[in-house]
Amino acid sequence: MSSLKARFSLAGAALLWAGFAHAAPPPPYEATPQLIEAAKKEGAVVFYTSTDVEVAEKLAAAFE
């Protein structure tokens, strides 16, 4: 890869990362009685993560 291409690639990656770093999370859903009942009908929560097992277990226990 040429030096000029490498510089543009790094600059593009930095700009892309900067955009993600400043993004705000969406607002939370309001926990209405209808939403709670619909969740109860689902019956299960599936939690996928690449977090360390001990951390994930603590998070799951706190959720319960």
N, CA, C and O atoms as a CHARMM CRD file, in Angstrom:
* protein
*
  256
    1    1 MET  N      0.85000  -1.16400   0.00000 PROA 1      0.00000
    2    1 MET  CA     0.00000   0.00000   0.00000 PROA 1      0.00000
    3    1 MET  C      0.90300   1.23600   0.00000 PROA 1      0.00000
    4    1 MET  O      1.90200   1.29800   0.71800 PROA 1      0.00000
    5    2 SER  N      0.53800   2.18500  -0.79700 PROA 2      0.00000
    6    2 SER  CA     1.36500   3.38800  -0.86100 PROA 2      0.00000
    7    2 SER  C      1.19100   4.19900   0.41500 PROA 2      0.00000
    8    2 SER  O      0.20800   4.04700   1.14100 PROA 2      0.00000
    9    3 SER  N      2.14900   5.04600   0.66400 PROA 3      0.00000
   10    3 SER  CA     2.13600   5.87400   1.87000 PROA 3      0.00000
   11    3 SER  C      0.91700   6.80000   1.87600 PROA 3      0.00000
   12    3 SER  O      0.29400   7.01500   2.91600 PROA 3      0.00000
   13    4 LEU  N      0.58800   7.34300   0.70100 PROA 4      0.00000
   14    4 LEU  CA    -0.56200   8.24400   0.60800 PROA 4      0.00000
   15    4 LEU  C     -1.86400   7.49700   0.89900 PROA 4      0.00000
   16    4 LEU  O     -2.72900   8.01000   1.61000 PROA 4      0.00000
   17    5 LYS  N     -2.00600   6.28800   0.35300 PROA 5      0.00000
   18    5 LYS  CA    -3.20400   5.48400   0.62000 PROA 5      0.00000
   19    5 LYS  C     -3.30000   5.14900   2.10100 PROA 5      0.00000
   20    5 LYS  O     -4.38400   5.20000   2.68200 PROA 5      0.00000
   21    6 ALA  N     -2.18100   4.81100   2.70700 PROA 6      0.00000
   22    6 ALA  CA    -2.17300   4.47700   4.13100 PROA 6      0.00000
   23    6 ALA  C     -2.61400   5.66300   4.96600 PROA 6      0.00000
   24    6 ALA  O     -3.36900   5.49800   5.92400 PROA 6      0.00000
   25    7 ARG  N     -2.15300   6.86000   4.61800 PROA 7      0.00000
   26    7 ARG  CA    -2.54700   8.05800   5.37500 PROA 7      0.00000
   27    7 ARG  C     -4.05100   8.30600   5.25700 PROA 7      0.00000
   28    7 ARG  O     -4.71400   8.61200   6.24800 PROA 7      0.00000
   29    8 PHE  N     -4.58900   8.17200   4.03200 PROA 8      0.00000
   30    8 PHE  CA    -6.01800   8.37600   3.85100 PROA 8      0.00000
   31    8 PHE  C     -6.82800   7.30600   4.56500 PROA 8      0.00000
   32    8 PHE  O     -7.88900   7.60200   5.11400 PROA 8      0.00000
   33    9 SER  N     -6.35600   6.08600   4.56800 PROA 9      0.00000
   34    9 SER  CA    -7.05200   5.01000   5.27000 PROA 9      0.00000
   35    9 SER  C     -7.08800   5.27400   6.76400 PROA 9      0.00000
   36    9 SER  O     -8.12500   5.10600   7.40500 PROA 9      0.00000
   37   10 LEU  N     -5.95600   5.68900   7.32000 PROA 10     0.00000
   38   10 LEU  CA    -5.90000   5.99100   8.75000 PROA 10     0.00000
   39   10 LEU  C     -6.76500   7.19500   9.08900 PROA 10     0.00000
   40   10 LEU  O     -7.44900   7.20000  10.11300 PROA 10     0.00000
   41   11 ALA  N     -6.74000   8.21400   8.23800 PROA 11     0.00000
   42   11 ALA  CA    -7.55600   9.40800   8.48600 PROA 11     0.00000
   43   11 ALA  C     -9.04200   9.04500   8.42100 PROA 11     0.00000
   44   11 ALA  O     -9.82800   9.50900   9.24600 PROA 11     0.00000
   45   12 GLY  N     -9.42400   8.22800   7.45400 PROA 12     0.00000
   46   12 GLY  CA   -10.82000   7.80700   7.33300 PROA 12     0.00000
   47   12 GLY  C    -11.26800   6.99300   8.53600 PROA 12     0.00000
   48   12 GLY  O    -12.37500   7.17900   9.04000 PROA 12     0.00000
   49   13 ALA  N    -10.41100   6.09600   8.99500 PROA 13     0.00000
   50   13 ALA  CA   -10.73600   5.29000  10.17000 PROA 13     0.00000
   51   13 ALA  C    -10.88600   6.17000  11.40100 PROA 13     0.00000
   52   13 ALA  O    -11.77900   5.94900  12.21900 PROA 13     0.00000
   53   14 ALA  N    -10.02500   7.15900  11.53700 PROA 14     0.00000
   54   14 ALA  CA   -10.10000   8.06800  12.69400 PROA 14     0.00000
   55   14 ALA  C    -11.39600   8.87100  12.66300 PROA 14     0.00000
   56   14 ALA  O    -12.03200   9.05500  13.70000 PROA 14     0.00000
   57   15 LEU  N    -11.79100   9.34600  11.49400 PROA 15     0.00000
   58   15 LEU  CA   -13.04000  10.10600  11.38500 PROA 15     0.00000
   59   15 LEU  C    -14.25100   9.22300  11.67800 PROA 15     0.00000
   60   15 LEU  O    -15.19500   9.64800  12.34400 PROA 15     0.00000
   61   16 LEU  N    -14.21200   8.00400  11.17800 PROA 16     0.00000
   62   16 LEU  CA   -15.30000   7.07100  11.43400 PROA 16     0.00000
   63   16 LEU  C    -15.41100   6.77900  12.92100 PROA 16     0.00000
   64   16 LEU  O    -16.50900   6.80000  13.47600 PROA 16     0.00000
   65   17 TRP  N    -14.27800   6.50400  13.57600 PROA 17     0.00000
   66   17 TRP  CA   -14.27600   6.23000  15.00300 PROA 17     0.00000
   67   17 TRP  C    -14.77600   7.43800  15.79400 PROA 17     0.00000
   68   17 TRP  O    -15.52800   7.27800  16.75500 PROA 17     0.00000
   69   18 ALA  N    -14.37000   8.62700  15.40400 PROA 18     0.00000
   70   18 ALA  CA   -14.80400   9.83300  16.10600 PROA 18     0.00000
   71   18 ALA  C    -16.31500   9.97700  16.04000 PROA 18     0.00000
   72   18 ALA  O    -16.93800  10.41800  17.00700 PROA 18     0.00000
   73   19 GLY  N    -16.91100   9.61300  14.91200 PROA 19     0.00000
   74   19 GLY  CA   -18.36100   9.68800  14.78100 PROA 19     0.00000
   75   19 GLY  C    -19.06300   8.73000  15.72600 PROA 19     0.00000
   76   19 GLY  O    -20.08400   9.08500  16.31500 PROA 19     0.00000
   77   20 PHE  N    -18.53800   7.52700  15.88200 PROA 20     0.00000
   78   20 PHE  CA   -19.13400   6.55800  16.79600 PROA 20     0.00000
   79   20 PHE  C    -18.91900   6.96300  18.24800 PROA 20     0.00000
   80   20 PHE  O    -19.78900   6.73800  19.09100 PROA 20     0.00000
   81   21 ALA  N    -17.78600   7.55000  18.54300 PROA 21     0.00000
   82   21 ALA  CA   -17.45600   7.90400  19.92200 PROA 21     0.00000
   83   21 ALA  C    -18.40400   8.97000  20.46900 PROA 21     0.00000
   84   21 ALA  O    -18.59700   9.05600  21.68200 PROA 21     0.00000
   85   22 HSD  N    -18.99000   9.77200  19.60300 PROA 22     0.00000
   86   22 HSD  CA   -19.84800  10.86300  20.06000 PROA 22     0.00000
   87   22 HSD  C    -21.33300  10.57800  19.86700 PROA 22     0.00000
   88   22 HSD  O    -22.16700  11.44400  20.13100 PROA 22     0.00000
   89   23 ALA  N    -21.66600   9.39300  19.41700 PROA 23     0.00000
   90   23 ALA  CA   -23.06800   9.06000  19.19200 PROA 23     0.00000
   91   23 ALA  C    -23.77500   8.85100  20.52500 PROA 23     0.00000
   92   23 ALA  O    -23.24100   8.20400  21.42600 PROA 23     0.00000
   93   24 ALA  N    -24.95400   9.39000  20.64000 PROA 24     0.00000
   94   24 ALA  CA   -25.74000   9.24400  21.86500 PROA 24     0.00000
   95   24 ALA  C    -26.61100   7.99700  21.75900 PROA 24     0.00000
   96   24 ALA  O    -27.07900   7.65800  20.67200 PROA 24     0.00000
   97   25 PRO  N    -26.82900   7.31500  22.87600 PROA 25     0.00000
   98   25 PRO  CA   -27.71100   6.14100  22.84100 PROA 25     0.00000
   99   25 PRO  C    -29.15600   6.58700  22.63600 PROA 25     0.00000
  100   25 PRO  O    -29.50500   7.72500  22.95000 PROA 25     0.00000
  101   26 PRO  N    -29.98900   5.70400  22.11600 PROA 26     0.00000
  102   26 PRO  CA   -31.40100   6.07400  21.96200 PROA 26     0.00000
  103   26 PRO  C    -32.05900   6.18300  23.33000 PROA 26     0.00000
  104   26 PRO  O    -31.57300   5.59400  24.29600 PROA 26     0.00000
  105   27 PRO  N    -33.15000   6.92200  23.42600 PROA 27     0.00000
  106   27 PRO  CA   -33.83100   7.03100  24.72100 PROA 27     0.00000
  107   27 PRO  C    -34.42300   5.67600  25.11000 PROA 27     0.00000
  108   27 PRO  O    -34.78300   4.88900  24.23500 PROA 27     0.00000
  109   28 PRO  N    -34.52600   5.39500  26.41100 PROA 28     0.00000
  110   28 PRO  CA   -35.08400   4.10000  26.84600 PROA 28     0.00000
  111   28 PRO  C    -36.58400   4.03900  26.57700 PROA 28     0.00000
  112   28 PRO  O    -37.26000   5.06300  26.47600 PROA 28     0.00000
  113   29 TYR  N    -37.08200   2.80800  26.46400 PROA 29     0.00000
  114   29 TYR  CA   -38.52200   2.61500  26.32600 PROA 29     0.00000
  115   29 TYR  C    -39.18100   2.84400  27.66900 PROA 29     0.00000
  116   29 TYR  O    -38.60400   2.54900  28.71600 PROA 29     0.00000
  117   30 GLU  N    -40.39400   3.37300  27.63300 PROA 30     0.00000
  118   30 GLU  CA   -41.16000   3.51400  28.86200 PROA 30     0.00000
  119   30 GLU  C    -41.74200   2.14000  29.22000 PROA 30     0.00000
  120   30 GLU  O    -42.33200   1.48000  28.36500 PROA 30     0.00000
  121   31 ALA  N    -41.58400   1.71500  30.45200 PROA 31     0.00000
  122   31 ALA  CA   -42.07500   0.39900  30.89500 PROA 31     0.00000
  123   31 ALA  C    -43.55500   0.50000  31.23600 PROA 31     0.00000
  124   31 ALA  O    -43.93100   0.67000  32.39600 PROA 31     0.00000
  125   32 THR  N    -44.38400   0.39400  30.21000 PROA 32     0.00000
  126   32 THR  CA   -45.83400   0.45900  30.40500 PROA 32     0.00000
  127   32 THR  C    -46.34500  -0.90700  30.85500 PROA 32     0.00000
  128   32 THR  O    -45.67000  -1.91300  30.64000 PROA 32     0.00000
  129   33 PRO  N    -47.51400  -0.96100  31.47000 PROA 33     0.00000
  130   33 PRO  CA   -48.08100  -2.25900  31.84900 PROA 33     0.00000
  131   33 PRO  C    -48.24600  -3.19400  30.64100 PROA 33     0.00000
  132   33 PRO  O    -48.06900  -4.40500  30.77300 PROA 33     0.00000
  133   34 GLN  N    -48.58000  -2.64500  29.47500 PROA 34     0.00000
  134   34 GLN  CA   -48.73400  -3.46400  28.27400 PROA 34     0.00000
  135   34 GLN  C    -47.39200  -4.06800  27.85800 PROA 34     0.00000
  136   34 GLN  O    -47.33500  -5.22900  27.45300 PROA 34     0.00000
  137   35 LEU  N    -46.33000  -3.29800  27.95300 PROA 35     0.00000
  138   35 LEU  CA   -45.00100  -3.78700  27.60200 PROA 35     0.00000
  139   35 LEU  C    -44.55900  -4.88600  28.56700 PROA 35     0.00000
  140   35 LEU  O    -43.96800  -5.88100  28.14900 PROA 35     0.00000
  141   36 ILE  N    -44.84300  -4.70800  29.84600 PROA 36     0.00000
  142   36 ILE  CA   -44.47800  -5.71600  30.84800 PROA 36     0.00000
  143   36 ILE  C    -45.23500  -7.01600  30.60100 PROA 36     0.00000
  144   36 ILE  O    -44.64800  -8.09600  30.68100 PROA 36     0.00000
  145   37 GLU  N    -46.51900  -6.92900  30.30400 PROA 37     0.00000
  146   37 GLU  CA   -47.30800  -8.13200  30.01900 PROA 37     0.00000
  147   37 GLU  C    -46.81300  -8.84200  28.76000 PROA 37     0.00000
  148   37 GLU  O    -46.74700 -10.07000  28.72100 PROA 37     0.00000
  149   38 ALA  N    -46.46800  -8.07300  27.74100 PROA 38     0.00000
  150   38 ALA  CA   -45.94900  -8.67600  26.50700 PROA 38     0.00000
  151   38 ALA  C    -44.62700  -9.38300  26.77500 PROA 38     0.00000
  152   38 ALA  O    -44.37400 -10.45600  26.22700 PROA 38     0.00000
  153   39 ALA  N    -43.77900  -8.78700  27.62000 PROA 39     0.00000
  154   39 ALA  CA   -42.49500  -9.41200  27.97000 PROA 39     0.00000
  155   39 ALA  C    -42.71100 -10.70200  28.74300 PROA 39     0.00000
  156   39 ALA  O    -41.99600 -11.68200  28.53300 PROA 39     0.00000
  157   40 LYS  N    -43.69500 -10.70700  29.63900 PROA 40     0.00000
  158   40 LYS  CA   -43.99200 -11.91900  30.41300 PROA 40     0.00000
  159   40 LYS  C    -44.45000 -13.05300  29.49600 PROA 40     0.00000
  160   40 LYS  O    -44.14900 -14.21800  29.75700 PROA 40     0.00000
  161   41 LYS  N    -45.16900 -12.72600  28.43200 PROA 41     0.00000
  162   41 LYS  CA   -45.62100 -13.74300  27.48200 PROA 41     0.00000
  163   41 LYS  C    -44.45100 -14.34300  26.70900 PROA 41     0.00000
  164   41 LYS  O    -44.49400 -15.51200  26.32400 PROA 41     0.00000
  165   42 GLU  N    -43.41000 -13.55100  26.48100 PROA 42     0.00000
  166   42 GLU  CA   -42.21800 -14.05500  25.78400 PROA 42     0.00000
  167   42 GLU  C    -41.58100 -15.17400  26.60800 PROA 42     0.00000
  168   42 GLU  O    -41.19600 -16.20800  26.06300 PROA 42     0.00000
  169   43 GLY  N    -41.47200 -14.96400  27.91800 PROA 43     0.00000
  170   43 GLY  CA   -41.02400 -16.02200  28.81400 PROA 43     0.00000
  171   43 GLY  C    -39.53700 -16.20300  29.02100 PROA 43     0.00000
  172   43 GLY  O    -39.15200 -16.79800  30.02700 PROA 43     0.00000
  173   44 ALA  N    -38.67500 -15.73100  28.13900 PROA 44     0.00000
  174   44 ALA  CA   -37.24000 -15.96600  28.29100 PROA 44     0.00000
  175   44 ALA  C    -36.44300 -14.78500  27.74500 PROA 44     0.00000
  176   44 ALA  O    -36.87800 -14.08100  26.83400 PROA 44     0.00000
  177   45 VAL  N    -35.28100 -14.59600  28.32400 PROA 45     0.00000
  178   45 VAL  CA   -34.34700 -13.58100  27.83900 PROA 45     0.00000
  179   45 VAL  C    -33.10200 -14.30800  27.36300 PROA 45     0.00000
  180   45 VAL  O    -32.54600 -15.13500  28.08500 PROA 45     0.00000
  181   46 VAL  N    -32.66900 -14.00400  26.15900 PROA 46     0.00000
  182   46 VAL  CA   -31.44200 -14.58300  25.62100 PROA 46     0.00000
  183   46 VAL  C    -30.39400 -13.47800  25.62700 PROA 46     0.00000
  184   46 VAL  O    -30.61200 -12.39900  25.07600 PROA 46     0.00000
  185   47 PHE  N    -29.26400 -13.75600  26.25100 PROA 47     0.00000
  186   47 PHE  CA   -28.22500 -12.75100  26.46000 PROA 47     0.00000
  187   47 PHE  C    -26.93800 -13.23500  25.79200 PROA 47     0.00000
  188   47 PHE  O    -26.28400 -14.15100  26.29000 PROA 47     0.00000
  189   48 TYR  N    -26.57600 -12.61900  24.66700 PROA 48     0.00000
  190   48 TYR  CA   -25.34500 -12.95800  23.96200 PROA 48     0.00000
  191   48 TYR  C    -24.30900 -11.88200  24.26100 PROA 48     0.00000
  192   48 TYR  O    -24.61500 -10.69100  24.19500 PROA 48     0.00000
  193   49 THR  N    -23.08900 -12.29000  24.59000 PROA 49     0.00000
  194   49 THR  CA   -22.05300 -11.31000  24.87200 PROA 49     0.00000
  195   49 THR  C    -20.67500 -11.91800  24.67300 PROA 49     0.00000
  196   49 THR  O    -20.50500 -13.13700  24.68500 PROA 49     0.00000
  197   50 SER  N    -19.71100 -11.05700  24.49400 PROA 50     0.00000
  198   50 SER  CA   -18.32300 -11.50900  24.43700 PROA 50     0.00000
  199   50 SER  C    -17.59600 -11.08000  25.71600 PROA 50     0.00000
  200   50 SER  O    -16.37100 -11.16300  25.80900 PROA 50     0.00000
  201   51 THR  N    -18.37600 -10.62100  26.69200 PROA 51     0.00000
  202   51 THR  CA   -17.83900 -10.19600  27.97900 PROA 51     0.00000
  203   51 THR  C    -17.32400 -11.40200  28.75800 PROA 51     0.00000
  204   51 THR  O    -17.77300 -12.52900  28.54900 PROA 51     0.00000
  205   52 ASP  N    -16.38600 -11.15200  29.64700 PROA 52     0.00000
  206   52 ASP  CA   -15.86400 -12.19200  30.52900 PROA 52     0.00000
  207   52 ASP  C    -17.02100 -12.87800  31.25700 PROA 52     0.00000
  208   52 ASP  O    -17.99300 -12.22300  31.63300 PROA 52     0.00000
  209   53 VAL  N    -16.92200 -14.18000  31.45400 PROA 53     0.00000
  210   53 VAL  CA   -18.00400 -14.96800  32.04000 PROA 53     0.00000
  211   53 VAL  C    -18.40400 -14.43300  33.41900 PROA 53     0.00000
  212   53 VAL  O    -19.59500 -14.31700  33.70900 PROA 53     0.00000
  213   54 GLU  N    -17.44200 -14.11000  34.25800 PROA 54     0.00000
  214   54 GLU  CA   -17.76900 -13.62000  35.60900 PROA 54     0.00000
  215   54 GLU  C    -18.57100 -12.32200  35.54400 PROA 54     0.00000
  216   54 GLU  O    -19.52000 -12.14100  36.30700 PROA 54     0.00000
  217   55 VAL  N    -18.20200 -11.43200  34.65100 PROA 55     0.00000
  218   55 VAL  CA   -18.91400 -10.15800  34.50400 PROA 55     0.00000
  219   55 VAL  C    -20.32300 -10.41200  33.97200 PROA 55     0.00000
  220   55 VAL  O    -21.28700  -9.82000  34.45900 PROA 55     0.00000
  221   56 ALA  N    -20.44600 -11.28400  32.98000 PROA 56     0.00000
  222   56 ALA  CA   -21.75900 -11.59800  32.40000 PROA 56     0.00000
  223   56 ALA  C    -22.67500 -12.24300  33.44000 PROA 56     0.00000
  224   56 ALA  O    -23.86600 -11.93600  33.48200 PROA 56     0.00000
  225   57 GLU  N    -22.14300 -13.12100  34.27000 PROA 57     0.00000
  226   57 GLU  CA   -22.95800 -13.75600  35.30900 PROA 57     0.00000
  227   57 GLU  C    -23.44400 -12.73900  36.33000 PROA 57     0.00000
  228   57 GLU  O    -24.58200 -12.81900  36.79100 PROA 57     0.00000
  229   58 LYS  N    -22.59200 -11.78300  36.68900 PROA 58     0.00000
  230   58 LYS  CA   -23.00200 -10.73700  37.64500 PROA 58     0.00000
  231   58 LYS  C    -24.09200  -9.86600  37.03200 PROA 58     0.00000
  232   58 LYS  O    -25.04400  -9.48800  37.71500 PROA 58     0.00000
  233   59 LEU  N    -23.95600  -9.54900  35.75100 PROA 59     0.00000
  234   59 LEU  CA   -24.96600  -8.74200  35.06500 PROA 59     0.00000
  235   59 LEU  C    -26.28600  -9.50100  34.99900 PROA 59     0.00000
  236   59 LEU  O    -27.34400  -8.92300  35.24700 PROA 59     0.00000
  237   60 ALA  N    -26.23500 -10.78500  34.66900 PROA 60     0.00000
  238   60 ALA  CA   -27.46000 -11.60300  34.60200 PROA 60     0.00000
  239   60 ALA  C    -28.12200 -11.69100  35.98000 PROA 60     0.00000
  240   60 ALA  O    -29.34500 -11.59900  36.08800 PROA 60     0.00000
  241   61 ALA  N    -27.32000 -11.86700  37.02800 PROA 61     0.00000
  242   61 ALA  CA   -27.88400 -11.95000  38.37900 PROA 61     0.00000
  243   61 ALA  C    -28.54200 -10.62700  38.77200 PROA 61     0.00000
  244   61 ALA  O    -29.59600 -10.62700  39.40800 PROA 61     0.00000
  245   62 ALA  N    -27.93500  -9.51100  38.40200 PROA 62     0.00000
  246   62 ALA  CA   -28.50700  -8.20900  38.71800 PROA 62     0.00000
  247   62 ALA  C    -29.81400  -7.99000  37.94800 PROA 62     0.00000
  248   62 ALA  O    -30.74000  -7.35300  38.45000 PROA 62     0.00000
  249   63 PHE  N    -29.87500  -8.52800  36.72300 PROA 63     0.00000
  250   63 PHE  CA   -31.08900  -8.39400  35.91000 PROA 63     0.00000
  251   63 PHE  C    -32.24000  -9.17100  36.52900 PROA 63     0.00000
  252   63 PHE  O    -33.37800  -8.70100  36.55100 PROA 63     0.00000
  253   64 GLU  N    -31.93600 -10.36400  37.03300 PROA 64     0.00000
  254   64 GLU  CA   -32.98800 -11.19000  37.63400 PROA 64     0.00000
  255   64 GLU  C    -33.54000 -10.53100  38.86400 PROA 64     0.00000
  256   64 GLU  O    -34.43600 -11.07700  39.50800 PROA 64     0.00000
